[in-house]
Amino acid sequence: MRSRKRVQALAIAASALTLASGLAACGAGGGGSSGHSINVLMVNNPPMLELQKLTAANFTKQTGIKVHFVVKVEQDMRDTASTEFANQSGQYDVATLSNFEIPYYAKAGWISDMEGIAKSSSFDQSDILPSMTKALSYNGKVYGEPFYGESSFLMYRKDVFAKLGITVPQDPTWQQVAQWAAKADGAQSGMKGICLRGLAGWGDNLAPLTTVVNTFGGTWFNSNWQAQVNTGGFKKAAEFYVNLVRQHGEAGAATFSFPQCLNALQQGKVAMWYDSTAAAGSLEASDSPVKGKIGYVSAPHDQTAQSGWLYTWAWAIEKASKHQSDAAKFVSWASSKKYEQLVADDTKNPSTGGPTNIPAGKRTSTYSNPTYLKVASAFATPTLNSIKNAPADNPGVQKRPYTGIQFVGIPSFTDFGTNCAKLFSSAIAGSSSVDSALNSCQSLAQAAGQKQKK
């Protein structure tokens, strides 16, 4: 993810490319008859759009394999992918999926394993961060290769905090964050203390909220699949999150997702932001108004030592694809060290290219690349530490029957999670109470838990 200015520039270019790609894909019917054409379904975020821009002149030129991209906004892309992979129609050869989908898509037999790529010395799977490989594996086999990875951390205005006399430790608590938000609220004209996502979505407001739930001692379900939403640590976390953003958060918080919070921090409208480590590249880009002014520390915690999430946009190959070899070649290139260097050297177009745009967070070697470290020194180590320390195996204080830090790793979460997200967004907007949201969400989660238990 990159700055709003870059997002807009890339989105304009992508709209034309998406239309052309969509028409080409319809005519291709899953690939050309020569076997040297593949269809790739992917999300429309800036790193993916840069990949789209670089593919023809590099991958296609080197391999002869044409790539028809179908680019969609995240939710539309997820909906299309879930239908496509479940039906196994073979329309798409490759798609961008996350560590939420890939394990259960693999279990369902919808995607091909990537053992051939993983065992290739030229790809160097050992260079992929272990947490990423594990998150994209099922039954000991790799089923996805990451394009970029992320965790979450706290970003704050160093200059503003210095004037307020606030010293930020490397491992802050949520109680400290709340105190700082109160102090920083109004520190500059129009500035609020913190930005937190309020936009409804299981991958939007529920992502940061669930990390707060984990560290406050809560969980979505206990070990018997009994919902725990309107009680204990979950209730405490929800009340804390909603109250914090309503008292010291951005105006209109119920409509804010990643791009809006990024813009708010860049424009001096907020003093802090808790969100994805992927934001740092935009904040430190050459055209960023706050370049050099942002501090980066671990995700705030409470009862747990760490609380950052773990997420990756990764490539998956549809099992029904008739072009497995060509698809594997594309994935191997798109997740390679060579591609990262290509992005670092792509500086002709200032709206896309350059070292800060490297799709990082997936390879150890990225964090010893001098070209990258020259521009990413402020956030490279905090990002790497956040990913390495993300408590994927034990994100809370109790045993739970599901995987995932910021999500519940079961298919039904996309349904009940989205509906719960709407309830909490309503509470943030002030149109309903936190208790009402908790009670309604408890019922939704309990129904899903009972089905899962059976």
Residue, then its C-alpha position, 0 to 999 in steps of 0.5 A: m500500500r502506498s500514498r493516496k497520491r500514488v494510489q490515485a495515479l495507479a488507479i487511473a492507469a489500472s482502470a484502463l488496463t483492467l478493462a482491456s485485461g478483462l476483455a482479453a481474459c474473456g477471449a482467452g478462455g483460461g489461456g491461449s491455445s499455445g499454452h503461453s498465456i495465463n489469466v491472473l486475478m488480483v487485488n488492486n493495491p499499488p504493489m500489484l499495479e506496479l507488477q502489472k506495469l512491469t510484467a510485459a517488458n520483463f516476465t513476458k519478454q523473458t519467457g514468452i508467456k503473456v499475462h492477462f490481468v483482471v484487477k478488482v477491489e479487494q472485496d470483489m476480488r475475494d468474492t470472485a476468487s471464492t466462487e472461481f476456486a470453489n467451482q474449479s472452472g479454470q477461468y483463472d490460472v493464478a489469483t492473489l489470496s491471503n494466509f486466511e484463504i490458502p490453508y482451507y483452499a488447500k484442504a478443499g483441494w482447490i489449489s495446487d501445491m507449490e513444492g516445485i517452486a519451493k524446492s527450486s534453488s533459484f527461488d530460494q524458499s529458505d530466504i522466505l521468512p519462516s512465519m510466511t512459509k508456515a502461514l501458507s502451508y498445509n499438511g507440510k506442503v507449500y500452497g502459496e508464495p507471498f508477494y509481500g508480507e506485513s504485521s502491524f505496529l504503532m506509528y506516531r509523530k516524533d516531533v509532536f510527541a517531543k514537544l509534548g514531552i512524551t517518550v515512546p518505548q519500543d513495546p508500548t501498552w494500550q493504556q499508554v497509547a490512550q494517555w498519549a492520544a488524550k495529550a496529542d488531541g489538539a496538539q496542532s490545529g485540527m489534529k486528533g490523537i489517533c487514527l483507528r479503522g472504523l470501516a466495516g469489514w472482517g479485514d477492515n475494522l475487525a483486523p485491528l480490533t481483534t488484535v486488541v481482543n487477543t491482548f486484552g485476554g479475549t477470544w472469539f471462541n473457547s476451545n469448545w467453539q462457544a462464542q466469547v464475544n459479549t464477555g471478558g476480554f473481548k468485551k473489555a477490548a471492544e469498549f476500549y477500542v470504540n471509546l478511544v476512537r470516539q473520544h480521541g480518534e479521527a472525525g468520521a471514523a466509521t468510514f475510515s480504512f487504511p487509505q483514509c488513515l494513511n492520508a490523515l497521518q500524512q496530512g497532520k490530522v492525527a498524531m498516531w496510527y495503529d495499522s499495517t507495517a505496509a504503510a511505512g513505505s508511503l510515509e517515508a516516500s520522497d513526496s511524503p509530507v511527514k518523511g522523517k517525522i514518524g516513529y515506529v514501535s511494536a503493536p501495543h499490548d496488554q496481557t500478551a507480550q506481542s500483539g501484532w497481526l500476520y498477513t500476506w497477499a500471496w499467489a495461489i494456482e488454481k487446481a483446475s488450471k490447464h497451464q500449471s507450468d506457466a502459472a508456476k513460472f509467473v509465481s516464481w518470478a513475481s515472488s523472487k529476489k530478482y523482482e524485488q530488485l526490478v522494483a528498486d531499479d524502477t525509478k523512471n516513473p516517480s508515482t510507482g518506482g523506487p526502493t520504498n516500493i519493494p514488496a517487502g515483508k517476505r524475504t530475509s535478504t530484503y533486510s540486508n539489501p543496501t538499496y532498500l535499507k538506504v530508504a527504509s532505515a526508519f522502518a525496516t527493523p521495526t517491520l521485520n521484528s513485527i513480522k517475526n514476533a507476530p504470535a501466530d501460534n498463540p495470539g491470546v492467553q487461552k487455547r482456541p480451536y482456530t488459527g489466525i491472529q486478526f481473523v478466525g481461520i474458518p470459512s464462515f468468518t467471512d460471513f459472521g465476521t462481516n456482519c459483526a464488523k457492521l455492528f461495531s462500525s455502528a457503535i463507533a459512529g454512535s448510532s448504537s451502543v457497544d453492548s448492543a453490538l456485542n450481544s448481536c455479534q455474540s448470537l452470530a458467532q455462537a451460531a457459527g460456532q455450533k456449526q463448526k463444532k458439528 
